[in-house]
Amino acid sequence: MSRDGASRSALSAFVEGRRADILQRWTSRVRGGLDQVLVPRKFLDTLPEVFDAWLSTLVGWRGHLTLDASLDAISAIQRHGRQCFQLGLGIEELVRDHQLLREAVFELMEETHQRPGFAELRVLTGTLDATLAEALRQYTQTHEQAMRVSSDQRVQLEREEARRNLRELVDLLPIVFWSFDAQGIFTLSKGSGLAAVGLISDEAVGQSLYTLYGDRPEVLSAVARALNGERLSVEVKLGEAWFDMRFQPQFGPDGQVTEVLGLSLDITERRLTQEALQKTEMRYQLATLATRDTIWDWDLQAQSIHWSDNVHRLTGYPPAEMEHTFAWWGQRMHPEDKVVVERTLKEALEGEGEHWACEYRFMHKDGSYIILEDRGYVVRDEKGKALRMVGALEDITERRLAEERARRRAEFEQYLIGIVSHDLRNPLNAITLAATLLIKRDSTDANQQQVLNRILFSARRANRMLRDLLDFTQARLSGGIPLKPQPLDLHGFARQILEEVQLAYPGRRLLVEHRGDGKGEWDADRLAQVITNLMNNALTYSPNHCPVQVRTRGERDSVVISIHNDGEPIPAEVLPKLFQPLKRGPHKGGKSQGSIGLGLFIVKHIVEAHGGSISVHSTAANGTTFLARLPRYTSFSSERSSGSEEATPNTSRH
């Protein structure tokens, strides 16, 4: 036996004889250096198997770093290496385990006073190194294999994820992927956009596009161009959906088209938006043509203004002479007005308001000034900063001139009526007083009495005209007709007025009728004007043989005065203008009755001053009826007046 063989036999005999003790020491050291939570129990259970495999190696040692042991021993060592990797232990843990085994053997030798020689130490170290090397080799192989598998799996997973993302993207977007061969047969048809034309994925595969789209010449034309090798894009409407179809020809080795790949994008919303925008722009153009206003849009960031086309008609400046800036526009404002415009614009833009309006004079192309009414709306961002202004211009020159003419005319009318109604009253009063005194004299004969009566009648008629003029002036120019309401029984009051009118028309038949409660509060003098004017109107415009009927009727909260006459009806075209002043219709006999056309105008204002209303109904079958409705009690001030009204002279019956 060689020296190494003897050393190997003695060493293996020692290790085998002290197996339990060495294994216990090794296991204890390994357990102490591992995380008991992360490392399972089965790892420690395999240590005896590894120890026995090393012992087998020790017995079969040949003196070099190769593993000379049974296949079972080799398998055990290899399993240990794989197990370390699978449990997530690093190479340093594997080396440490074998170092702990070496220490356990040396410790026991020291305790039992063994004195191994160099040969034994060489055998011990060599076998442990060989065992460790095999375990490390298996660890490394397992790691490399796992890395290869992991890399392949990762690549495969990434590919599958990419495919899944692509499928989800295709399903999410309104897109159709398709292809057809040189004969026009679909070979691919996928995408959620197919739903817009009532198809599902791959439903069109195998079908001829000439069959599916035989009635769509624009589609067939695009297909023909693609099969001729042209790359193109067209927009077509299929059913209710619009698609952007893009064709990409594929060529074979001979340069001929073998297939056409394509993508169709559903652009229905975009087309609808474009159509809506076109309609909006058209409506804008039509609106600017239909209105006399000039529409403008001022971009405050770019400092540019866009006007609608009628600005040239408004100002007289042709497009070539106009600049789209506020500076150009401001240069043509009247200097006095420009200061106000700039100040109010600055306040509107720097403030928080949304609306701006200003009236100013603008120099027309012909050198004259026109008056413009300018209105604008401020568009702001989320922070309140003004971004733009949109608005409209209107030429109000004629309106302002008309208002000025009306103002001057009203001033003149008031001045003239003041002269007539006040300055003429004194001589008329003198005439009335003188005629009254002369009539009462005993020396006046019959002829003189007749002349004096005519003078007195004419003077009183002139006084009534003056009173009407004063009432007209108050109603139209002074804020309304004043009232002094007091308790009154309308029934008895109406009968009294009828008797007075009867004296003036002794040959006419007047009828009166009362119903209900006639008590209330009204201005007696003004109410007498209402009844008298309406009765005079009825007597004037009715035949002499026809009676005039006055009815007063009490209702719950109001009373009604109705005055009716037969005869020709009021013309339909006159009815809407009946209560307007200063014009009168012809008398039934063609003779004037001394009226100046203010009676019905004053009647309307007196009734409305009482809070009431007046209406008229006139037909050939039923005659003409004026109906005034007055509230019984109204909250009057000490003197109430009717609302002023800018009356327009026109044809009236009275």
TORPA-603583 format. One record per residue (C-alpha): x negated, y negated, z negated; residue in one letter. Coordinates in steps of 0.1 Angstrom, whole numbers, padded with zeros to 4 digits, always signed. Last residue first. Layout:
<kolvos>
XYZA
...
</kolvos>
This chain:
<kolvos>
+1128-1116+0336H
+1123-1087+0361R
+1086-1090+0360S
+1060-1094+0387T
+1025-1098+0373N
+1004-1120+0351P
+0978-1099+0332T
+0982-1100+0295A
+0951-1098+0272E
+0969-1086+0241E
+0968-1099+0206S
+0983-1078+0179G
+1016-1090+0166S
+1016-1114+0136S
+1025-1110+0099R
+1029-1140+0076E
+1031-1134+0039S
+1018-1099+0045S
+1043-1073+0056F
+1044-1037+0045S
+1073-1026+0067T
+1109-1019+0057Y
+1136-1010+0080R
+1114-0999+0109P
+1125-1014+0142L
+1135-0996+0174R
+1143-1017+0205A
+1163-1001+0234L
+1169-1019+0267F
+1195-1001+0288T
+1201-1005+0325T
+1229-0989+0346G
+1239-0953+0342N
+1244-0941+0378A
+1220-0965+0395A
+1193-0959+0370T
+1174-0980+0344S
+1159-0969+0311H
+1139-0995+0290V
+1117-0991+0260S
+1108-1011+0229I
+1087-1002+0198S
+1085-1012+0162G
+1059-1023+0137G
+1076-1057+0132H
+1048-1073+0153A
+1056-1047+0179E
+1092-1060+0182V
+1080-1096+0184I
+1054-1088+0210H
+1078-1069+0232K
+1104-1097+0231V
+1077-1123+0240I
+1068-1104+0272F
+1105-1099+0279L
+1112-1136+0278G
+1080-1149+0294L
+1090-1153+0331G
+1094-1190+0333I
+1132-1190+0331S
+1152-1220+0341G
+1180-1199+0354Q
+1168-1199+0390S
+1193-1192+0417K
+1192-1163+0441G
+1226-1151+0431G
+1213-1120+0413K
+1184-1141+0400H
+1150-1133+0415P
+1124-1115+0394G
+1100-1134+0371R
+1063-1137+0367K
+1044-1154+0338L
+1042-1124+0315P
+1040-1086+0316Q
+1069-1067+0300F
+1084-1053+0332L
+1051-1042+0348K
+1056-1004+0346P
+1093-1009+0355L
+1088-1030+0387V
+1078-1001+0410E
+1109-0982+0400A
+1132-1011+0410P
+1155-1022+0381I
+1189-1007+0386P
+1217-1025+0404E
+1247-1031+0381G
+1258-1021+0347D
+1246-1036+0315N
+1233-1022+0282H
+1217-1037+0250I
+1206-1013+0223S
+1192-1024+0190I
+1180-0995+0168V
+1174-0994+0130V
+1148-0976+0111S
+1140-0952+0082D
+1171-0930+0081R
+1190-0945+0111E
+1212-0975+0115G
+1226-0983+0149R
+1232-1017+0166T
+1250-1017+0199R
+1253-1047+0223V
+1273-1042+0255Q
+1273-1065+0285V
+1305-1063+0305P
+1306-1061+0343C
+1327-1086+0362H
+1299-1112+0365N
+1276-1087+0382P
+1244-1079+0362S
+1209-1094+0363Y
+1214-1127+0345T
+1238-1113+0318L
+1214-1085+0310A
+1184-1109+0307N
+1204-1133+0286N
+1213-1104+0263M
+1177-1093+0260L
+1165-1129+0254N
+1192-1135+0228T
+1186-1102+0210I
+1148-1106+0208V
+1149-1144+0200Q
+1174-1138+0172A
+1150-1112+0158L
+1123-1139+0158R
+1145-1163+0138D
+1157-1136+0114A
+1122-1123+0106D
+1129-1088+0094W
+1137-1068+0062E
+1164-1041+0062G
+1201-1035+0061K
+1221-1021+0091G
+1234-0989+0075D
+1253-0968+0100G
+1270-0977+0132R
+1278-1011+0149H
+1294-1019+0183E
+1294-1052+0202V
+1310-1061+0235L
+1305-1092+0256L
+1327-1102+0286R
+1316-1131+0306R
+1334-1163+0315G
+1324-1182+0283P
+1287-1176+0289Y
+1269-1202+0267A
+1296-1199+0240L
+1293-1161+0243Q
+1256-1164+0235V
+1265-1179+0201E
+1291-1152+0194E
+1266-1125+0203L
+1240-1140+0179I
+1266-1138+0150Q
+1275-1102+0159R
+1238-1093+0158A
+1234-1109+0124F
+1264-1090+0110G
+1250-1057+0121H
+1214-1064+0113L
+1220-1072+0077D
+1189-1091+0066L
+1164-1093+0038P
+1134-1116+0047Q
+1105-1114+0070P
+1084-1144+0080K
+1065-1135+0112L
+1036-1150+0131P
+1032-1141+0168I
+0998-1128+0177G
+0960-1134+0176G
+0958-1169+0191S
+0953-1163+0228L
+0980-1139+0241R
+1007-1138+0215A
+1001-1173+0202Q
+1000-1188+0237T
+1031-1168+0247F
+1049-1180+0217D
+1040-1216+0224L
+1051-1212+0261L
+1083-1196+0250D
+1089-1226+0226R
+1082-1250+0254L
+1107-1231+0277M
+1133-1233+0249R
+1127-1270+0245N
+1132-1275+0283A
+1165-1257+0279R
+1174-1280+0250R
+1166-1310+0272A
+1186-1297+0301S
+1217-1291+0279F
+1213-1325+0263L
+1210-1342+0297I
+1240-1322+0310R
+1260-1332+0279N
+1250-1368+0284L
+1263-1368+0320V
+1296-1352+0310Q
+1300-1377+0281Q
+1293-1406+0304Q
+1320-1394+0327N
+1344-1390+0298A
+1338-1424+0283D
+1313-1433+0256T
+1326-1461+0233S
+1332-1437+0204D
+1295-1429+0200R
+1287-1393+0191K
+1276-1385+0227I
+1251-1414+0226L
+1235-1401+0194L
+1230-1366+0208T
+1216-1380+0240A
+1191-1401+0221A
+1180-1372+0199L
+1176-1349+0228T
+1156-1374+0248I
+1134-1382+0218A
+1128-1346+0212N
+1119-1341+0248L
+1095-1371+0246P
+1078-1355+0216N
+1077-1320+0229R
+1058-1329+0261L
+1025-1334+0244D
+1028-1302+0224H
+1039-1275+0248S
+1026-1289+0280V
+0992-1301+0267I
+0986-1270+0247G
+0996-1249+0276I
+0970-1267+0297L
+0942-1263+0272Y
+0951-1227+0265Q
+0953-1220+0303E
+0920-1237+0308F
+0903-1217+0280E
+0918-1186+0294A
+0906-1194+0329R
+0871-1201+0316R
+0871-1167+0298R
+0885-1149+0328A
+0858-1164+0351R
+0831-1154+0326E
+0845-1119+0324E
+0846-1117+0362A
+0810-1128+0363L
+0801-1102+0337R
+0819-1075+0356R
+0804-1085+0389E
+0768-1083+0375T
+0774-1050+0357I
+0749-1030+0377D
+0745-0998+0358E
+0713-0980+0348L
+0711-0945+0333A
+0689-0927+0308G
+0662-0903+0300V
+0633-0909+0276M
+0602-0888+0271R
+0579-0874+0245L
+0588-0894+0214A
+0572-0879+0183K
+0596-0865+0158G
+0574-0837+0146K
+0594-0810+0164E
+0590-0830+0196D
+0612-0859+0206R
+0635-0868+0235V
+0649-0904+0233V
+0682-0911+0251Y
+0686-0943+0272G
+0711-0969+0283R
+0705-0999+0306D
+0732-1024+0315E
+0718-1044+0344L
+0726-1080+0354I
+0714-1089+0388I
+0690-1118+0394Y
+0685-1133+0429S
+0652-1131+0448G
+0665-1109+0477D
+0647-1079+0463K
+0667-1082+0432H
+0652-1097+0400M
+0665-1080+0369F
+0686-1096+0341R
+0691-1077+0309Y
+0714-1056+0288E
+0701-1031+0263C
+0708-0996+0250A
+0688-0971+0230W
+0698-0937+0216H
+0679-0911+0196E
+0670-0928+0164G
+0639-0920+0143E
+0619-0951+0149G
+0588-0956+0170E
+0605-0950+0203L
+0637-0970+0195A
+0619-0999+0178E
+0594-1002+0207K
+0623-1001+0232L
+0641-1028+0212T
+0611-1051+0213R
+0603-1045+0250E
+0638-1052+0261V
+0641-1083+0239V
+0609-1098+0253V
+0619-1089+0288K
+0652-1108+0285D
+0637-1143+0284E
+0612-1134+0311P
+0639-1121+0335H
+0628-1085+0344M
+0609-1080+0376R
+0575-1075+0359Q
+0591-1050+0336G
+0598-1026+0364W
+0562-1026+0376W
+0549-1022+0341A
+0574-0994+0334F
+0558-0973+0361T
+0569-0954+0392H
+0559-0981+0416E
+0583-0994+0442M
+0574-1011+0475E
+0572-0979+0496A
+0605-0966+0482P
+0624-0997+0495P
+0634-1024+0471Y
+0670-1036+0473G
+0675-1032+0435T
+0707-1011+0434L
+0704-0996+0469R
+0668-0986+0461H
+0678-0972+0427V
+0703-0950+0445N
+0676-0924+0450D
+0674-0914+0414S
+0645-0929+0394W
+0614-0912+0381H
+0593-0931+0356I
+0556-0925+0348S
+0536-0931+0317Q
+0521-0896+0318A
+0528-0890+0281Q
+0559-0912+0280L
+0576-0894+0309D
+0605-0917+0317W
+0635-0901+0335D
+0660-0923+0353W
+0695-0921+0366I
+0709-0950+0386T
+0746-0955+0380D
+0771-0959+0408R
+0781-0924+0404T
+0789-0898+0431A
+0755-0897+0447L
+0737-0893+0414T
+0762-0866+0404A
+0757-0848+0438L
+0719-0848+0432Q
+0723-0836+0397Y
+0748-0810+0408R
+0723-0798+0434M
+0695-0797+0408E
+0717-0777+0385T
+0726-0753+0413K
+0690-0749+0422Q
+0681-0743+0386L
+0709-0717+0383A
+0696-0700+0415E
+0661-0700+0401Q
+0673-0686+0368T
+0693-0659+0386L
+0662-0651+0406R
+0640-0648+0375R
+0666-0627+0357E
+0668-0603+0386T
+0631-0599+0390I
+0629-0562+0386D
+0594-0552+0396L
+0589-0526+0423S
+0555-0509+0427L
+0542-0491+0457G
+0519-0465+0471L
+0521-0457+0508V
+0508-0424+0521E
+0488-0410+0550T
+0482-0442+0570V
+0457-0434+0598Q
+0420-0443+0596G
+0409-0408+0607D
+0396-0400+0572P
+0430-0408+0557G
+0444-0442+0547F
+0466-0453+0518Q
+0490-0482+0523P
+0498-0505+0493Q
+0534-0519+0494F
+0547-0544+0468R
+0585-0547+0462M
+0597-0577+0441D
+0632-0565+0431F
+0666-0582+0427W
+0695-0564+0411A
+0732-0563+0419E
+0729-0536+0445G
+0694-0538+0459L
+0684-0574+0466K
+0650-0577+0482V
+0618-0597+0476E
+0588-0587+0497V
+0551-0579+0492S
+0526-0568+0517L
+0496-0546+0526R
+0497-0538+0563E
+0486-0504+0576G
+0512-0498+0602N
+0531-0477+0577L
+0533-0508+0555A
+0548-0528+0583R
+0574-0502+0590A
+0583-0500+0553V
+0587-0538+0552A
+0611-0537+0582S
+0630-0508+0566L
+0636-0528+0535V
+0648-0559+0554E
+0670-0538+0575P
+0690-0524+0545R
+0717-0502+0558D
+0694-0472+0563G
+0681-0476+0528Y
+0687-0442+0513L
+0686-0424+0546T
+0656-0441+0560Y
+0640-0437+0525L
+0641-0400+0531S
+0647-0379+0500Q
+0622-0355+0485G
+0618-0376+0453V
+0647-0400+0450A
+0659-0385+0416E
+0623-0386+0404D
+0632-0409+0375S
+0669-0419+0373I
+0690-0439+0398L
+0719-0463+0395G
+0702-0493+0412V
+0694-0512+0379A
+0686-0478+0362A
+0656-0474+0386L
+0639-0502+0367G
+0632-0478+0339S
+0604-0463+0359G
+0596-0433+0382K
+0599-0424+0418S
+0571-0404+0435L
+0569-0383+0467T
+0596-0402+0486F
+0598-0391+0523I
+0591-0419+0548G
+0574-0396+0574Q
+0539-0410+0565A
+0544-0402+0529D
+0563-0421+0502F
+0553-0436+0469S
+0570-0450+0439W
+0564-0468+0406F
+0595-0487+0394V
+0592-0515+0368I
+0616-0532+0345P
+0591-0528+0316L
+0597-0506+0286L
+0599-0472+0303D
+0567-0480+0323V
+0550-0492+0291L
+0561-0462+0272E
+0548-0439+0299R
+0515-0459+0300L
+0512-0457+0262N
+0519-0419+0263R
+0493-0415+0291R
+0467-0435+0271A
+0475-0416+0240E
+0471-0383+0259E
+0437-0395+0272R
+0426-0407+0238E
+0437-0374+0223L
+0417-0355+0249Q
+0386-0376+0244V
+0390-0372+0207R
+0395-0335+0210Q
+0364-0332+0232D
+0344-0353+0208S
+0357-0333+0178S
+0349-0300+0195V
+0314-0311+0203R
+0309-0325+0169M
+0322-0294+0153A
+0298-0273+0174Q
+0269-0295+0164E
+0279-0293+0127H
+0283-0255+0129T
+0249-0252+0146Q
+0233-0274+0120T
+0247-0255+0090Y
+0237-0222+0107Q
+0202-0234+0111R
+0202-0247+0076L
+0213-0214+0061A
+0186-0196+0082E
+0159-0220+0070A
+0170-0217+0034L
+0167-0179+0035T
+0133-0182+0052A
+0121-0208+0026D
+0133-0185-0003L
+0115-0156+0013T
+0083-0175+0018G
+0083-0191-0016T
+0087-0158-0034L
+0062-0139-0012V
+0036-0166-0014R
+0041-0168-0052L
+0036-0130-0054E
+0004-0132-0034A
-0009-0162-0053F
-0005-0143-0086G
+0025-0141-0108P
+0019-0143-0145R
+0051-0132-0163Q
+0053-0144-0198H
+0090-0136-0201T
+0099-0173-0206E
+0077-0183-0177E
+0091-0157-0154M
+0126-0169-0163L
+0118-0205-0156E
+0102-0196-0123F
+0133-0176-0111V
+0157-0204-0122A
+0135-0230-0105E
+0136-0212-0072R
+0173-0208-0074L
+0176-0245-0081L
+0155-0253-0050Q
+0179-0231-0029H
+0209-0251-0041D
+0190-0284-0036R
+0183-0276+0001V
+0220-0270+0007L
+0230-0302-0012E
+0205-0322+0009E
+0220-0308+0040I
+0253-0325+0031G
+0284-0309+0015L
+0317-0315+0033G
+0332-0283+0023L
+0330-0271+0059Q
+0293-0279+0061F
+0284-0260+0029C
+0306-0231+0041Q
+0288-0228+0073R
+0254-0225+0056G
+0268-0200+0031H
+0284-0180+0059R
+0249-0178+0075Q
+0234-0165+0043I
+0261-0138+0040A
+0258-0129+0077S
+0220-0124+0073I
+0226-0102+0043A
+0252-0081+0061D
+0229-0078+0091L
+0202-0064+0069S
+0171-0083+0061A
+0139-0096+0077D
+0145-0133+0081L
+0115-0148+0097T
+0090-0171+0081L
+0061-0146+0079H
+0049-0120+0054G
+0070-0090+0063R
+0096-0093+0035W
+0121-0064+0035G
+0126-0063-0003V
+0126-0101-0006L
+0152-0104+0022T
+0175-0080+0003S
+0170-0102-0028L
+0179-0132-0007W
+0212-0115+0005A
+0219-0105-0031D
+0216-0141-0042F
+0238-0153-0013V
+0265-0128-0024E
+0261-0139-0060P
+0266-0175-0049L
+0299-0168-0031T
+0321-0173-0062D
+0306-0208-0067L
+0320-0218-0033F
+0353-0200-0041K
+0359-0223-0070R
+0365-0253-0048P
+0342-0283-0045V
+0361-0317-0046L
+0373-0316-0082V
+0343-0298-0096Q
+0319-0324-0082D
+0286-0305-0080L
+0253-0308-0099G
+0264-0289-0130G
+0279-0261-0111R
+0246-0255-0092V
+0226-0253-0125R
+0251-0229-0141S
+0251-0207-0110T
+0213-0206-0110W
+0210-0197-0147R
+0237-0170-0144Q
+0222-0156-0113L
+0187-0153-0129I
+0201-0136-0160D
+0223-0112-0141A
+0195-0103-0116R
+0168-0096-0143R
+0159-0061-0131G
+0164-0071-0094E
+0142-0101-0098V
+0114-0082-0116F
+0116-0052-0092A
+0116-0076-0062S
+0084-0093-0076L
+0066-0060-0083A
+0075-0046-0049S
+0065-0078-0031R
+0032-0080-0049S
+0024-0044-0040A
+0034-0050-0004G
+0013-0082-0003D
-0018-0062-0016R
-0013-0034+0009S
+0000+0000+0000M
</kolvos>
